[in-house]
Amino acid sequence: MQIAPSGAAGPLLEVDGLTLAFGGVRALSGVGFAVQPGSITAVIGPNGAGKTSLFNTISGFYRPSAGSVRFCGKDITRLPAPRRAALGLGRSFQNIALFRGMTVLDNIKLGRHAHLKTNVLDALFYMGRARREEAELRADIEERIIDFLEIDHIRHASVAALPYGLQKRVEMARALAMQPQILMLDEPVAGMNREETEDMARFILDVRAEWGVTVLMVEHDMGMVMDLSDHVVVLNFGEVIAQGAPAQVQRDPEVVRAYLGSGDVGDLRRRFHGPAAGEKVA
Ligand SMILES: Nc1ncnc2c1ncn2[C@@H]1O[C@H](COP(=O)(O)OP(=O)(O)OP(=O)(O)O)[C@@H](O)[C@H]1O
């Protein structure tokens, strides 16, 4: 099942020479990589490496001082964030950005509004079409996204009352309701326990397999990154220091150095694979 066509051949998203500074701090320096349609691409890097700055620049919240962002072959570098969302760039946030006083269903509906074809004038003069779209919208949300993410039982619950793992899932549902071609997930399993992490990993794989949505994520959980990703981009101090297949990136000496302030190679191995059987973690 695919909710949006993947568009032009070639990379779905291309970032080239992206540079961003906050006063004297260079958050991004000439960052470049491509996201292939149907792939799962992960951006990793130590704290402060520039991952969130990169996400905010791709989705249009920050304006880069140099470089470009191309989506489906089109230059979108100067496009405001809502236009990018309407084109098919959906995203979730590191700190959940849901309307906590609203229900799950209402939060998801807000995501879908980025895509409604009816504008205000249309709505005034062609109420029939608006109502049809509303009905389709409800069916779409209820039958597909809610079922898919297994949140049927909480559709009328207030978001504020939900456990963290479920709130993250609702945020993903809202992003999916935008019918994105690419789903950008900012730390999708941060703060989750092992079971919640495994559930979310399964949903990410299913989003790609069943909905044909390309995934770009920032994530600190190295086990998940290495298990799920086709392509890994490593940032350090705002620069891409390595990129490639997970196995290739793990062996890269620059990546090892970037992650190893302590010089302890075992630390990196644990970050990538978790503790070995019987191993005590300090
Ligand atoms: N709004 C801002 N104003 C000033 N400096 C900022 C701002 N946002 C980020 N920075 C700086 O830019 C650099 C990159 O930060 P960023 O948050 O993008 O890194 P990150 O890789 O996402 O870190 P983390 O893993 O801790 O979330 C850091 O030096 C940070 O202090």
The ligand as a Tripos MOL2 file, in Angstrom:
@<TRIPOS>MOLECULE
LIG
   31    33     1     0     0
SMALL
NO_CHARGES

@<TRIPOS>ATOM
      1 N1         19.2300   27.8650   18.3670 N.pl3     1 LIG1
      2 C1         20.5440   27.7930   18.5580 C.ar      1 LIG1
      3 N2         21.2660   28.8770   18.9460 N.ar      1 LIG1
      4 C2         22.5890   28.8180   19.1340 C.ar      1 LIG1
      5 N3         23.3220   27.6900   18.9530 N.ar      1 LIG1
      6 C3         22.6700   26.5830   18.5800 C.ar      1 LIG1
      7 C4         21.2490   26.5590   18.3660 C.ar      1 LIG1
      8 N4         20.8800   25.3040   17.9940 N.ar      1 LIG1
      9 C5         22.0120   24.5810   17.9790 C.ar      1 LIG1
     10 N5         23.0900   25.3400   18.3330 N.ar      1 LIG1
     11 C6         24.4860   24.8830   18.3900 C.3       1 LIG1
     12 O1         24.7710   24.2720   17.1470 O.3       1 LIG1
     13 C7         25.5370   23.0700   17.3540 C.3       1 LIG1
     14 C8         24.7620   21.8740   16.8120 C.3       1 LIG1
     15 O2         23.6190   21.6370   17.6580 O.3       1 LIG1
     16 P1         22.4910   20.5640   17.3180 P.3       1 LIG1
     17 O3         21.4120   20.7210   18.3470 O.co2     1 LIG1
     18 O4         22.1030   20.6780   15.9030 O.co2     1 LIG1
     19 O5         23.2810   19.2020   17.5640 O.3       1 LIG1
     20 P2         22.7120   17.7310   17.7370 P.3       1 LIG1
     21 O6         23.6490   16.8420   16.9970 O.co2     1 LIG1
     22 O7         21.2760   17.6790   17.3530 O.co2     1 LIG1
     23 O8         22.8630   17.4870   19.3010 O.3       1 LIG1
     24 P3         22.0460   16.4750   20.2780 P.3       1 LIG1
     25 O9         22.4410   15.0850   19.9040 O.co2     1 LIG1
     26 O10        22.5440   16.8510   21.6330 O.co2     1 LIG1
     27 O11        20.5720   16.7460   20.0930 O.co2     1 LIG1
     28 C9         25.8180   22.9920   18.8450 C.3       1 LIG1
     29 O12        27.0830   23.5770   19.0840 O.3       1 LIG1
     30 C10        24.7080   23.8140   19.4590 C.3       1 LIG1
     31 O13        25.1200   24.3810   20.6920 O.3       1 LIG1
@<TRIPOS>BOND
     1     1     2 1
     2     2     3 ar
     3     2     7 ar
     4     3     4 ar
     5     4     5 ar
     6     5     6 ar
     7     6     7 ar
     8     6    10 ar
     9     7     8 ar
    10     8     9 ar
    11     9    10 ar
    12    10    11 1
    13    11    12 1
    14    11    30 1
    15    12    13 1
    16    13    14 1
    17    13    28 1
    18    14    15 1
    19    15    16 1
    20    16    17 2
    21    16    18 1
    22    16    19 1
    23    19    20 1
    24    20    21 2
    25    20    22 1
    26    20    23 1
    27    23    24 1
    28    24    25 2
    29    24    26 1
    30    24    27 1
    31    28    29 1
    32    28    30 1
    33    30    31 1
@<TRIPOS>SUBSTRUCTURE
     1 LIG1         1 GROUP 0 **** ****
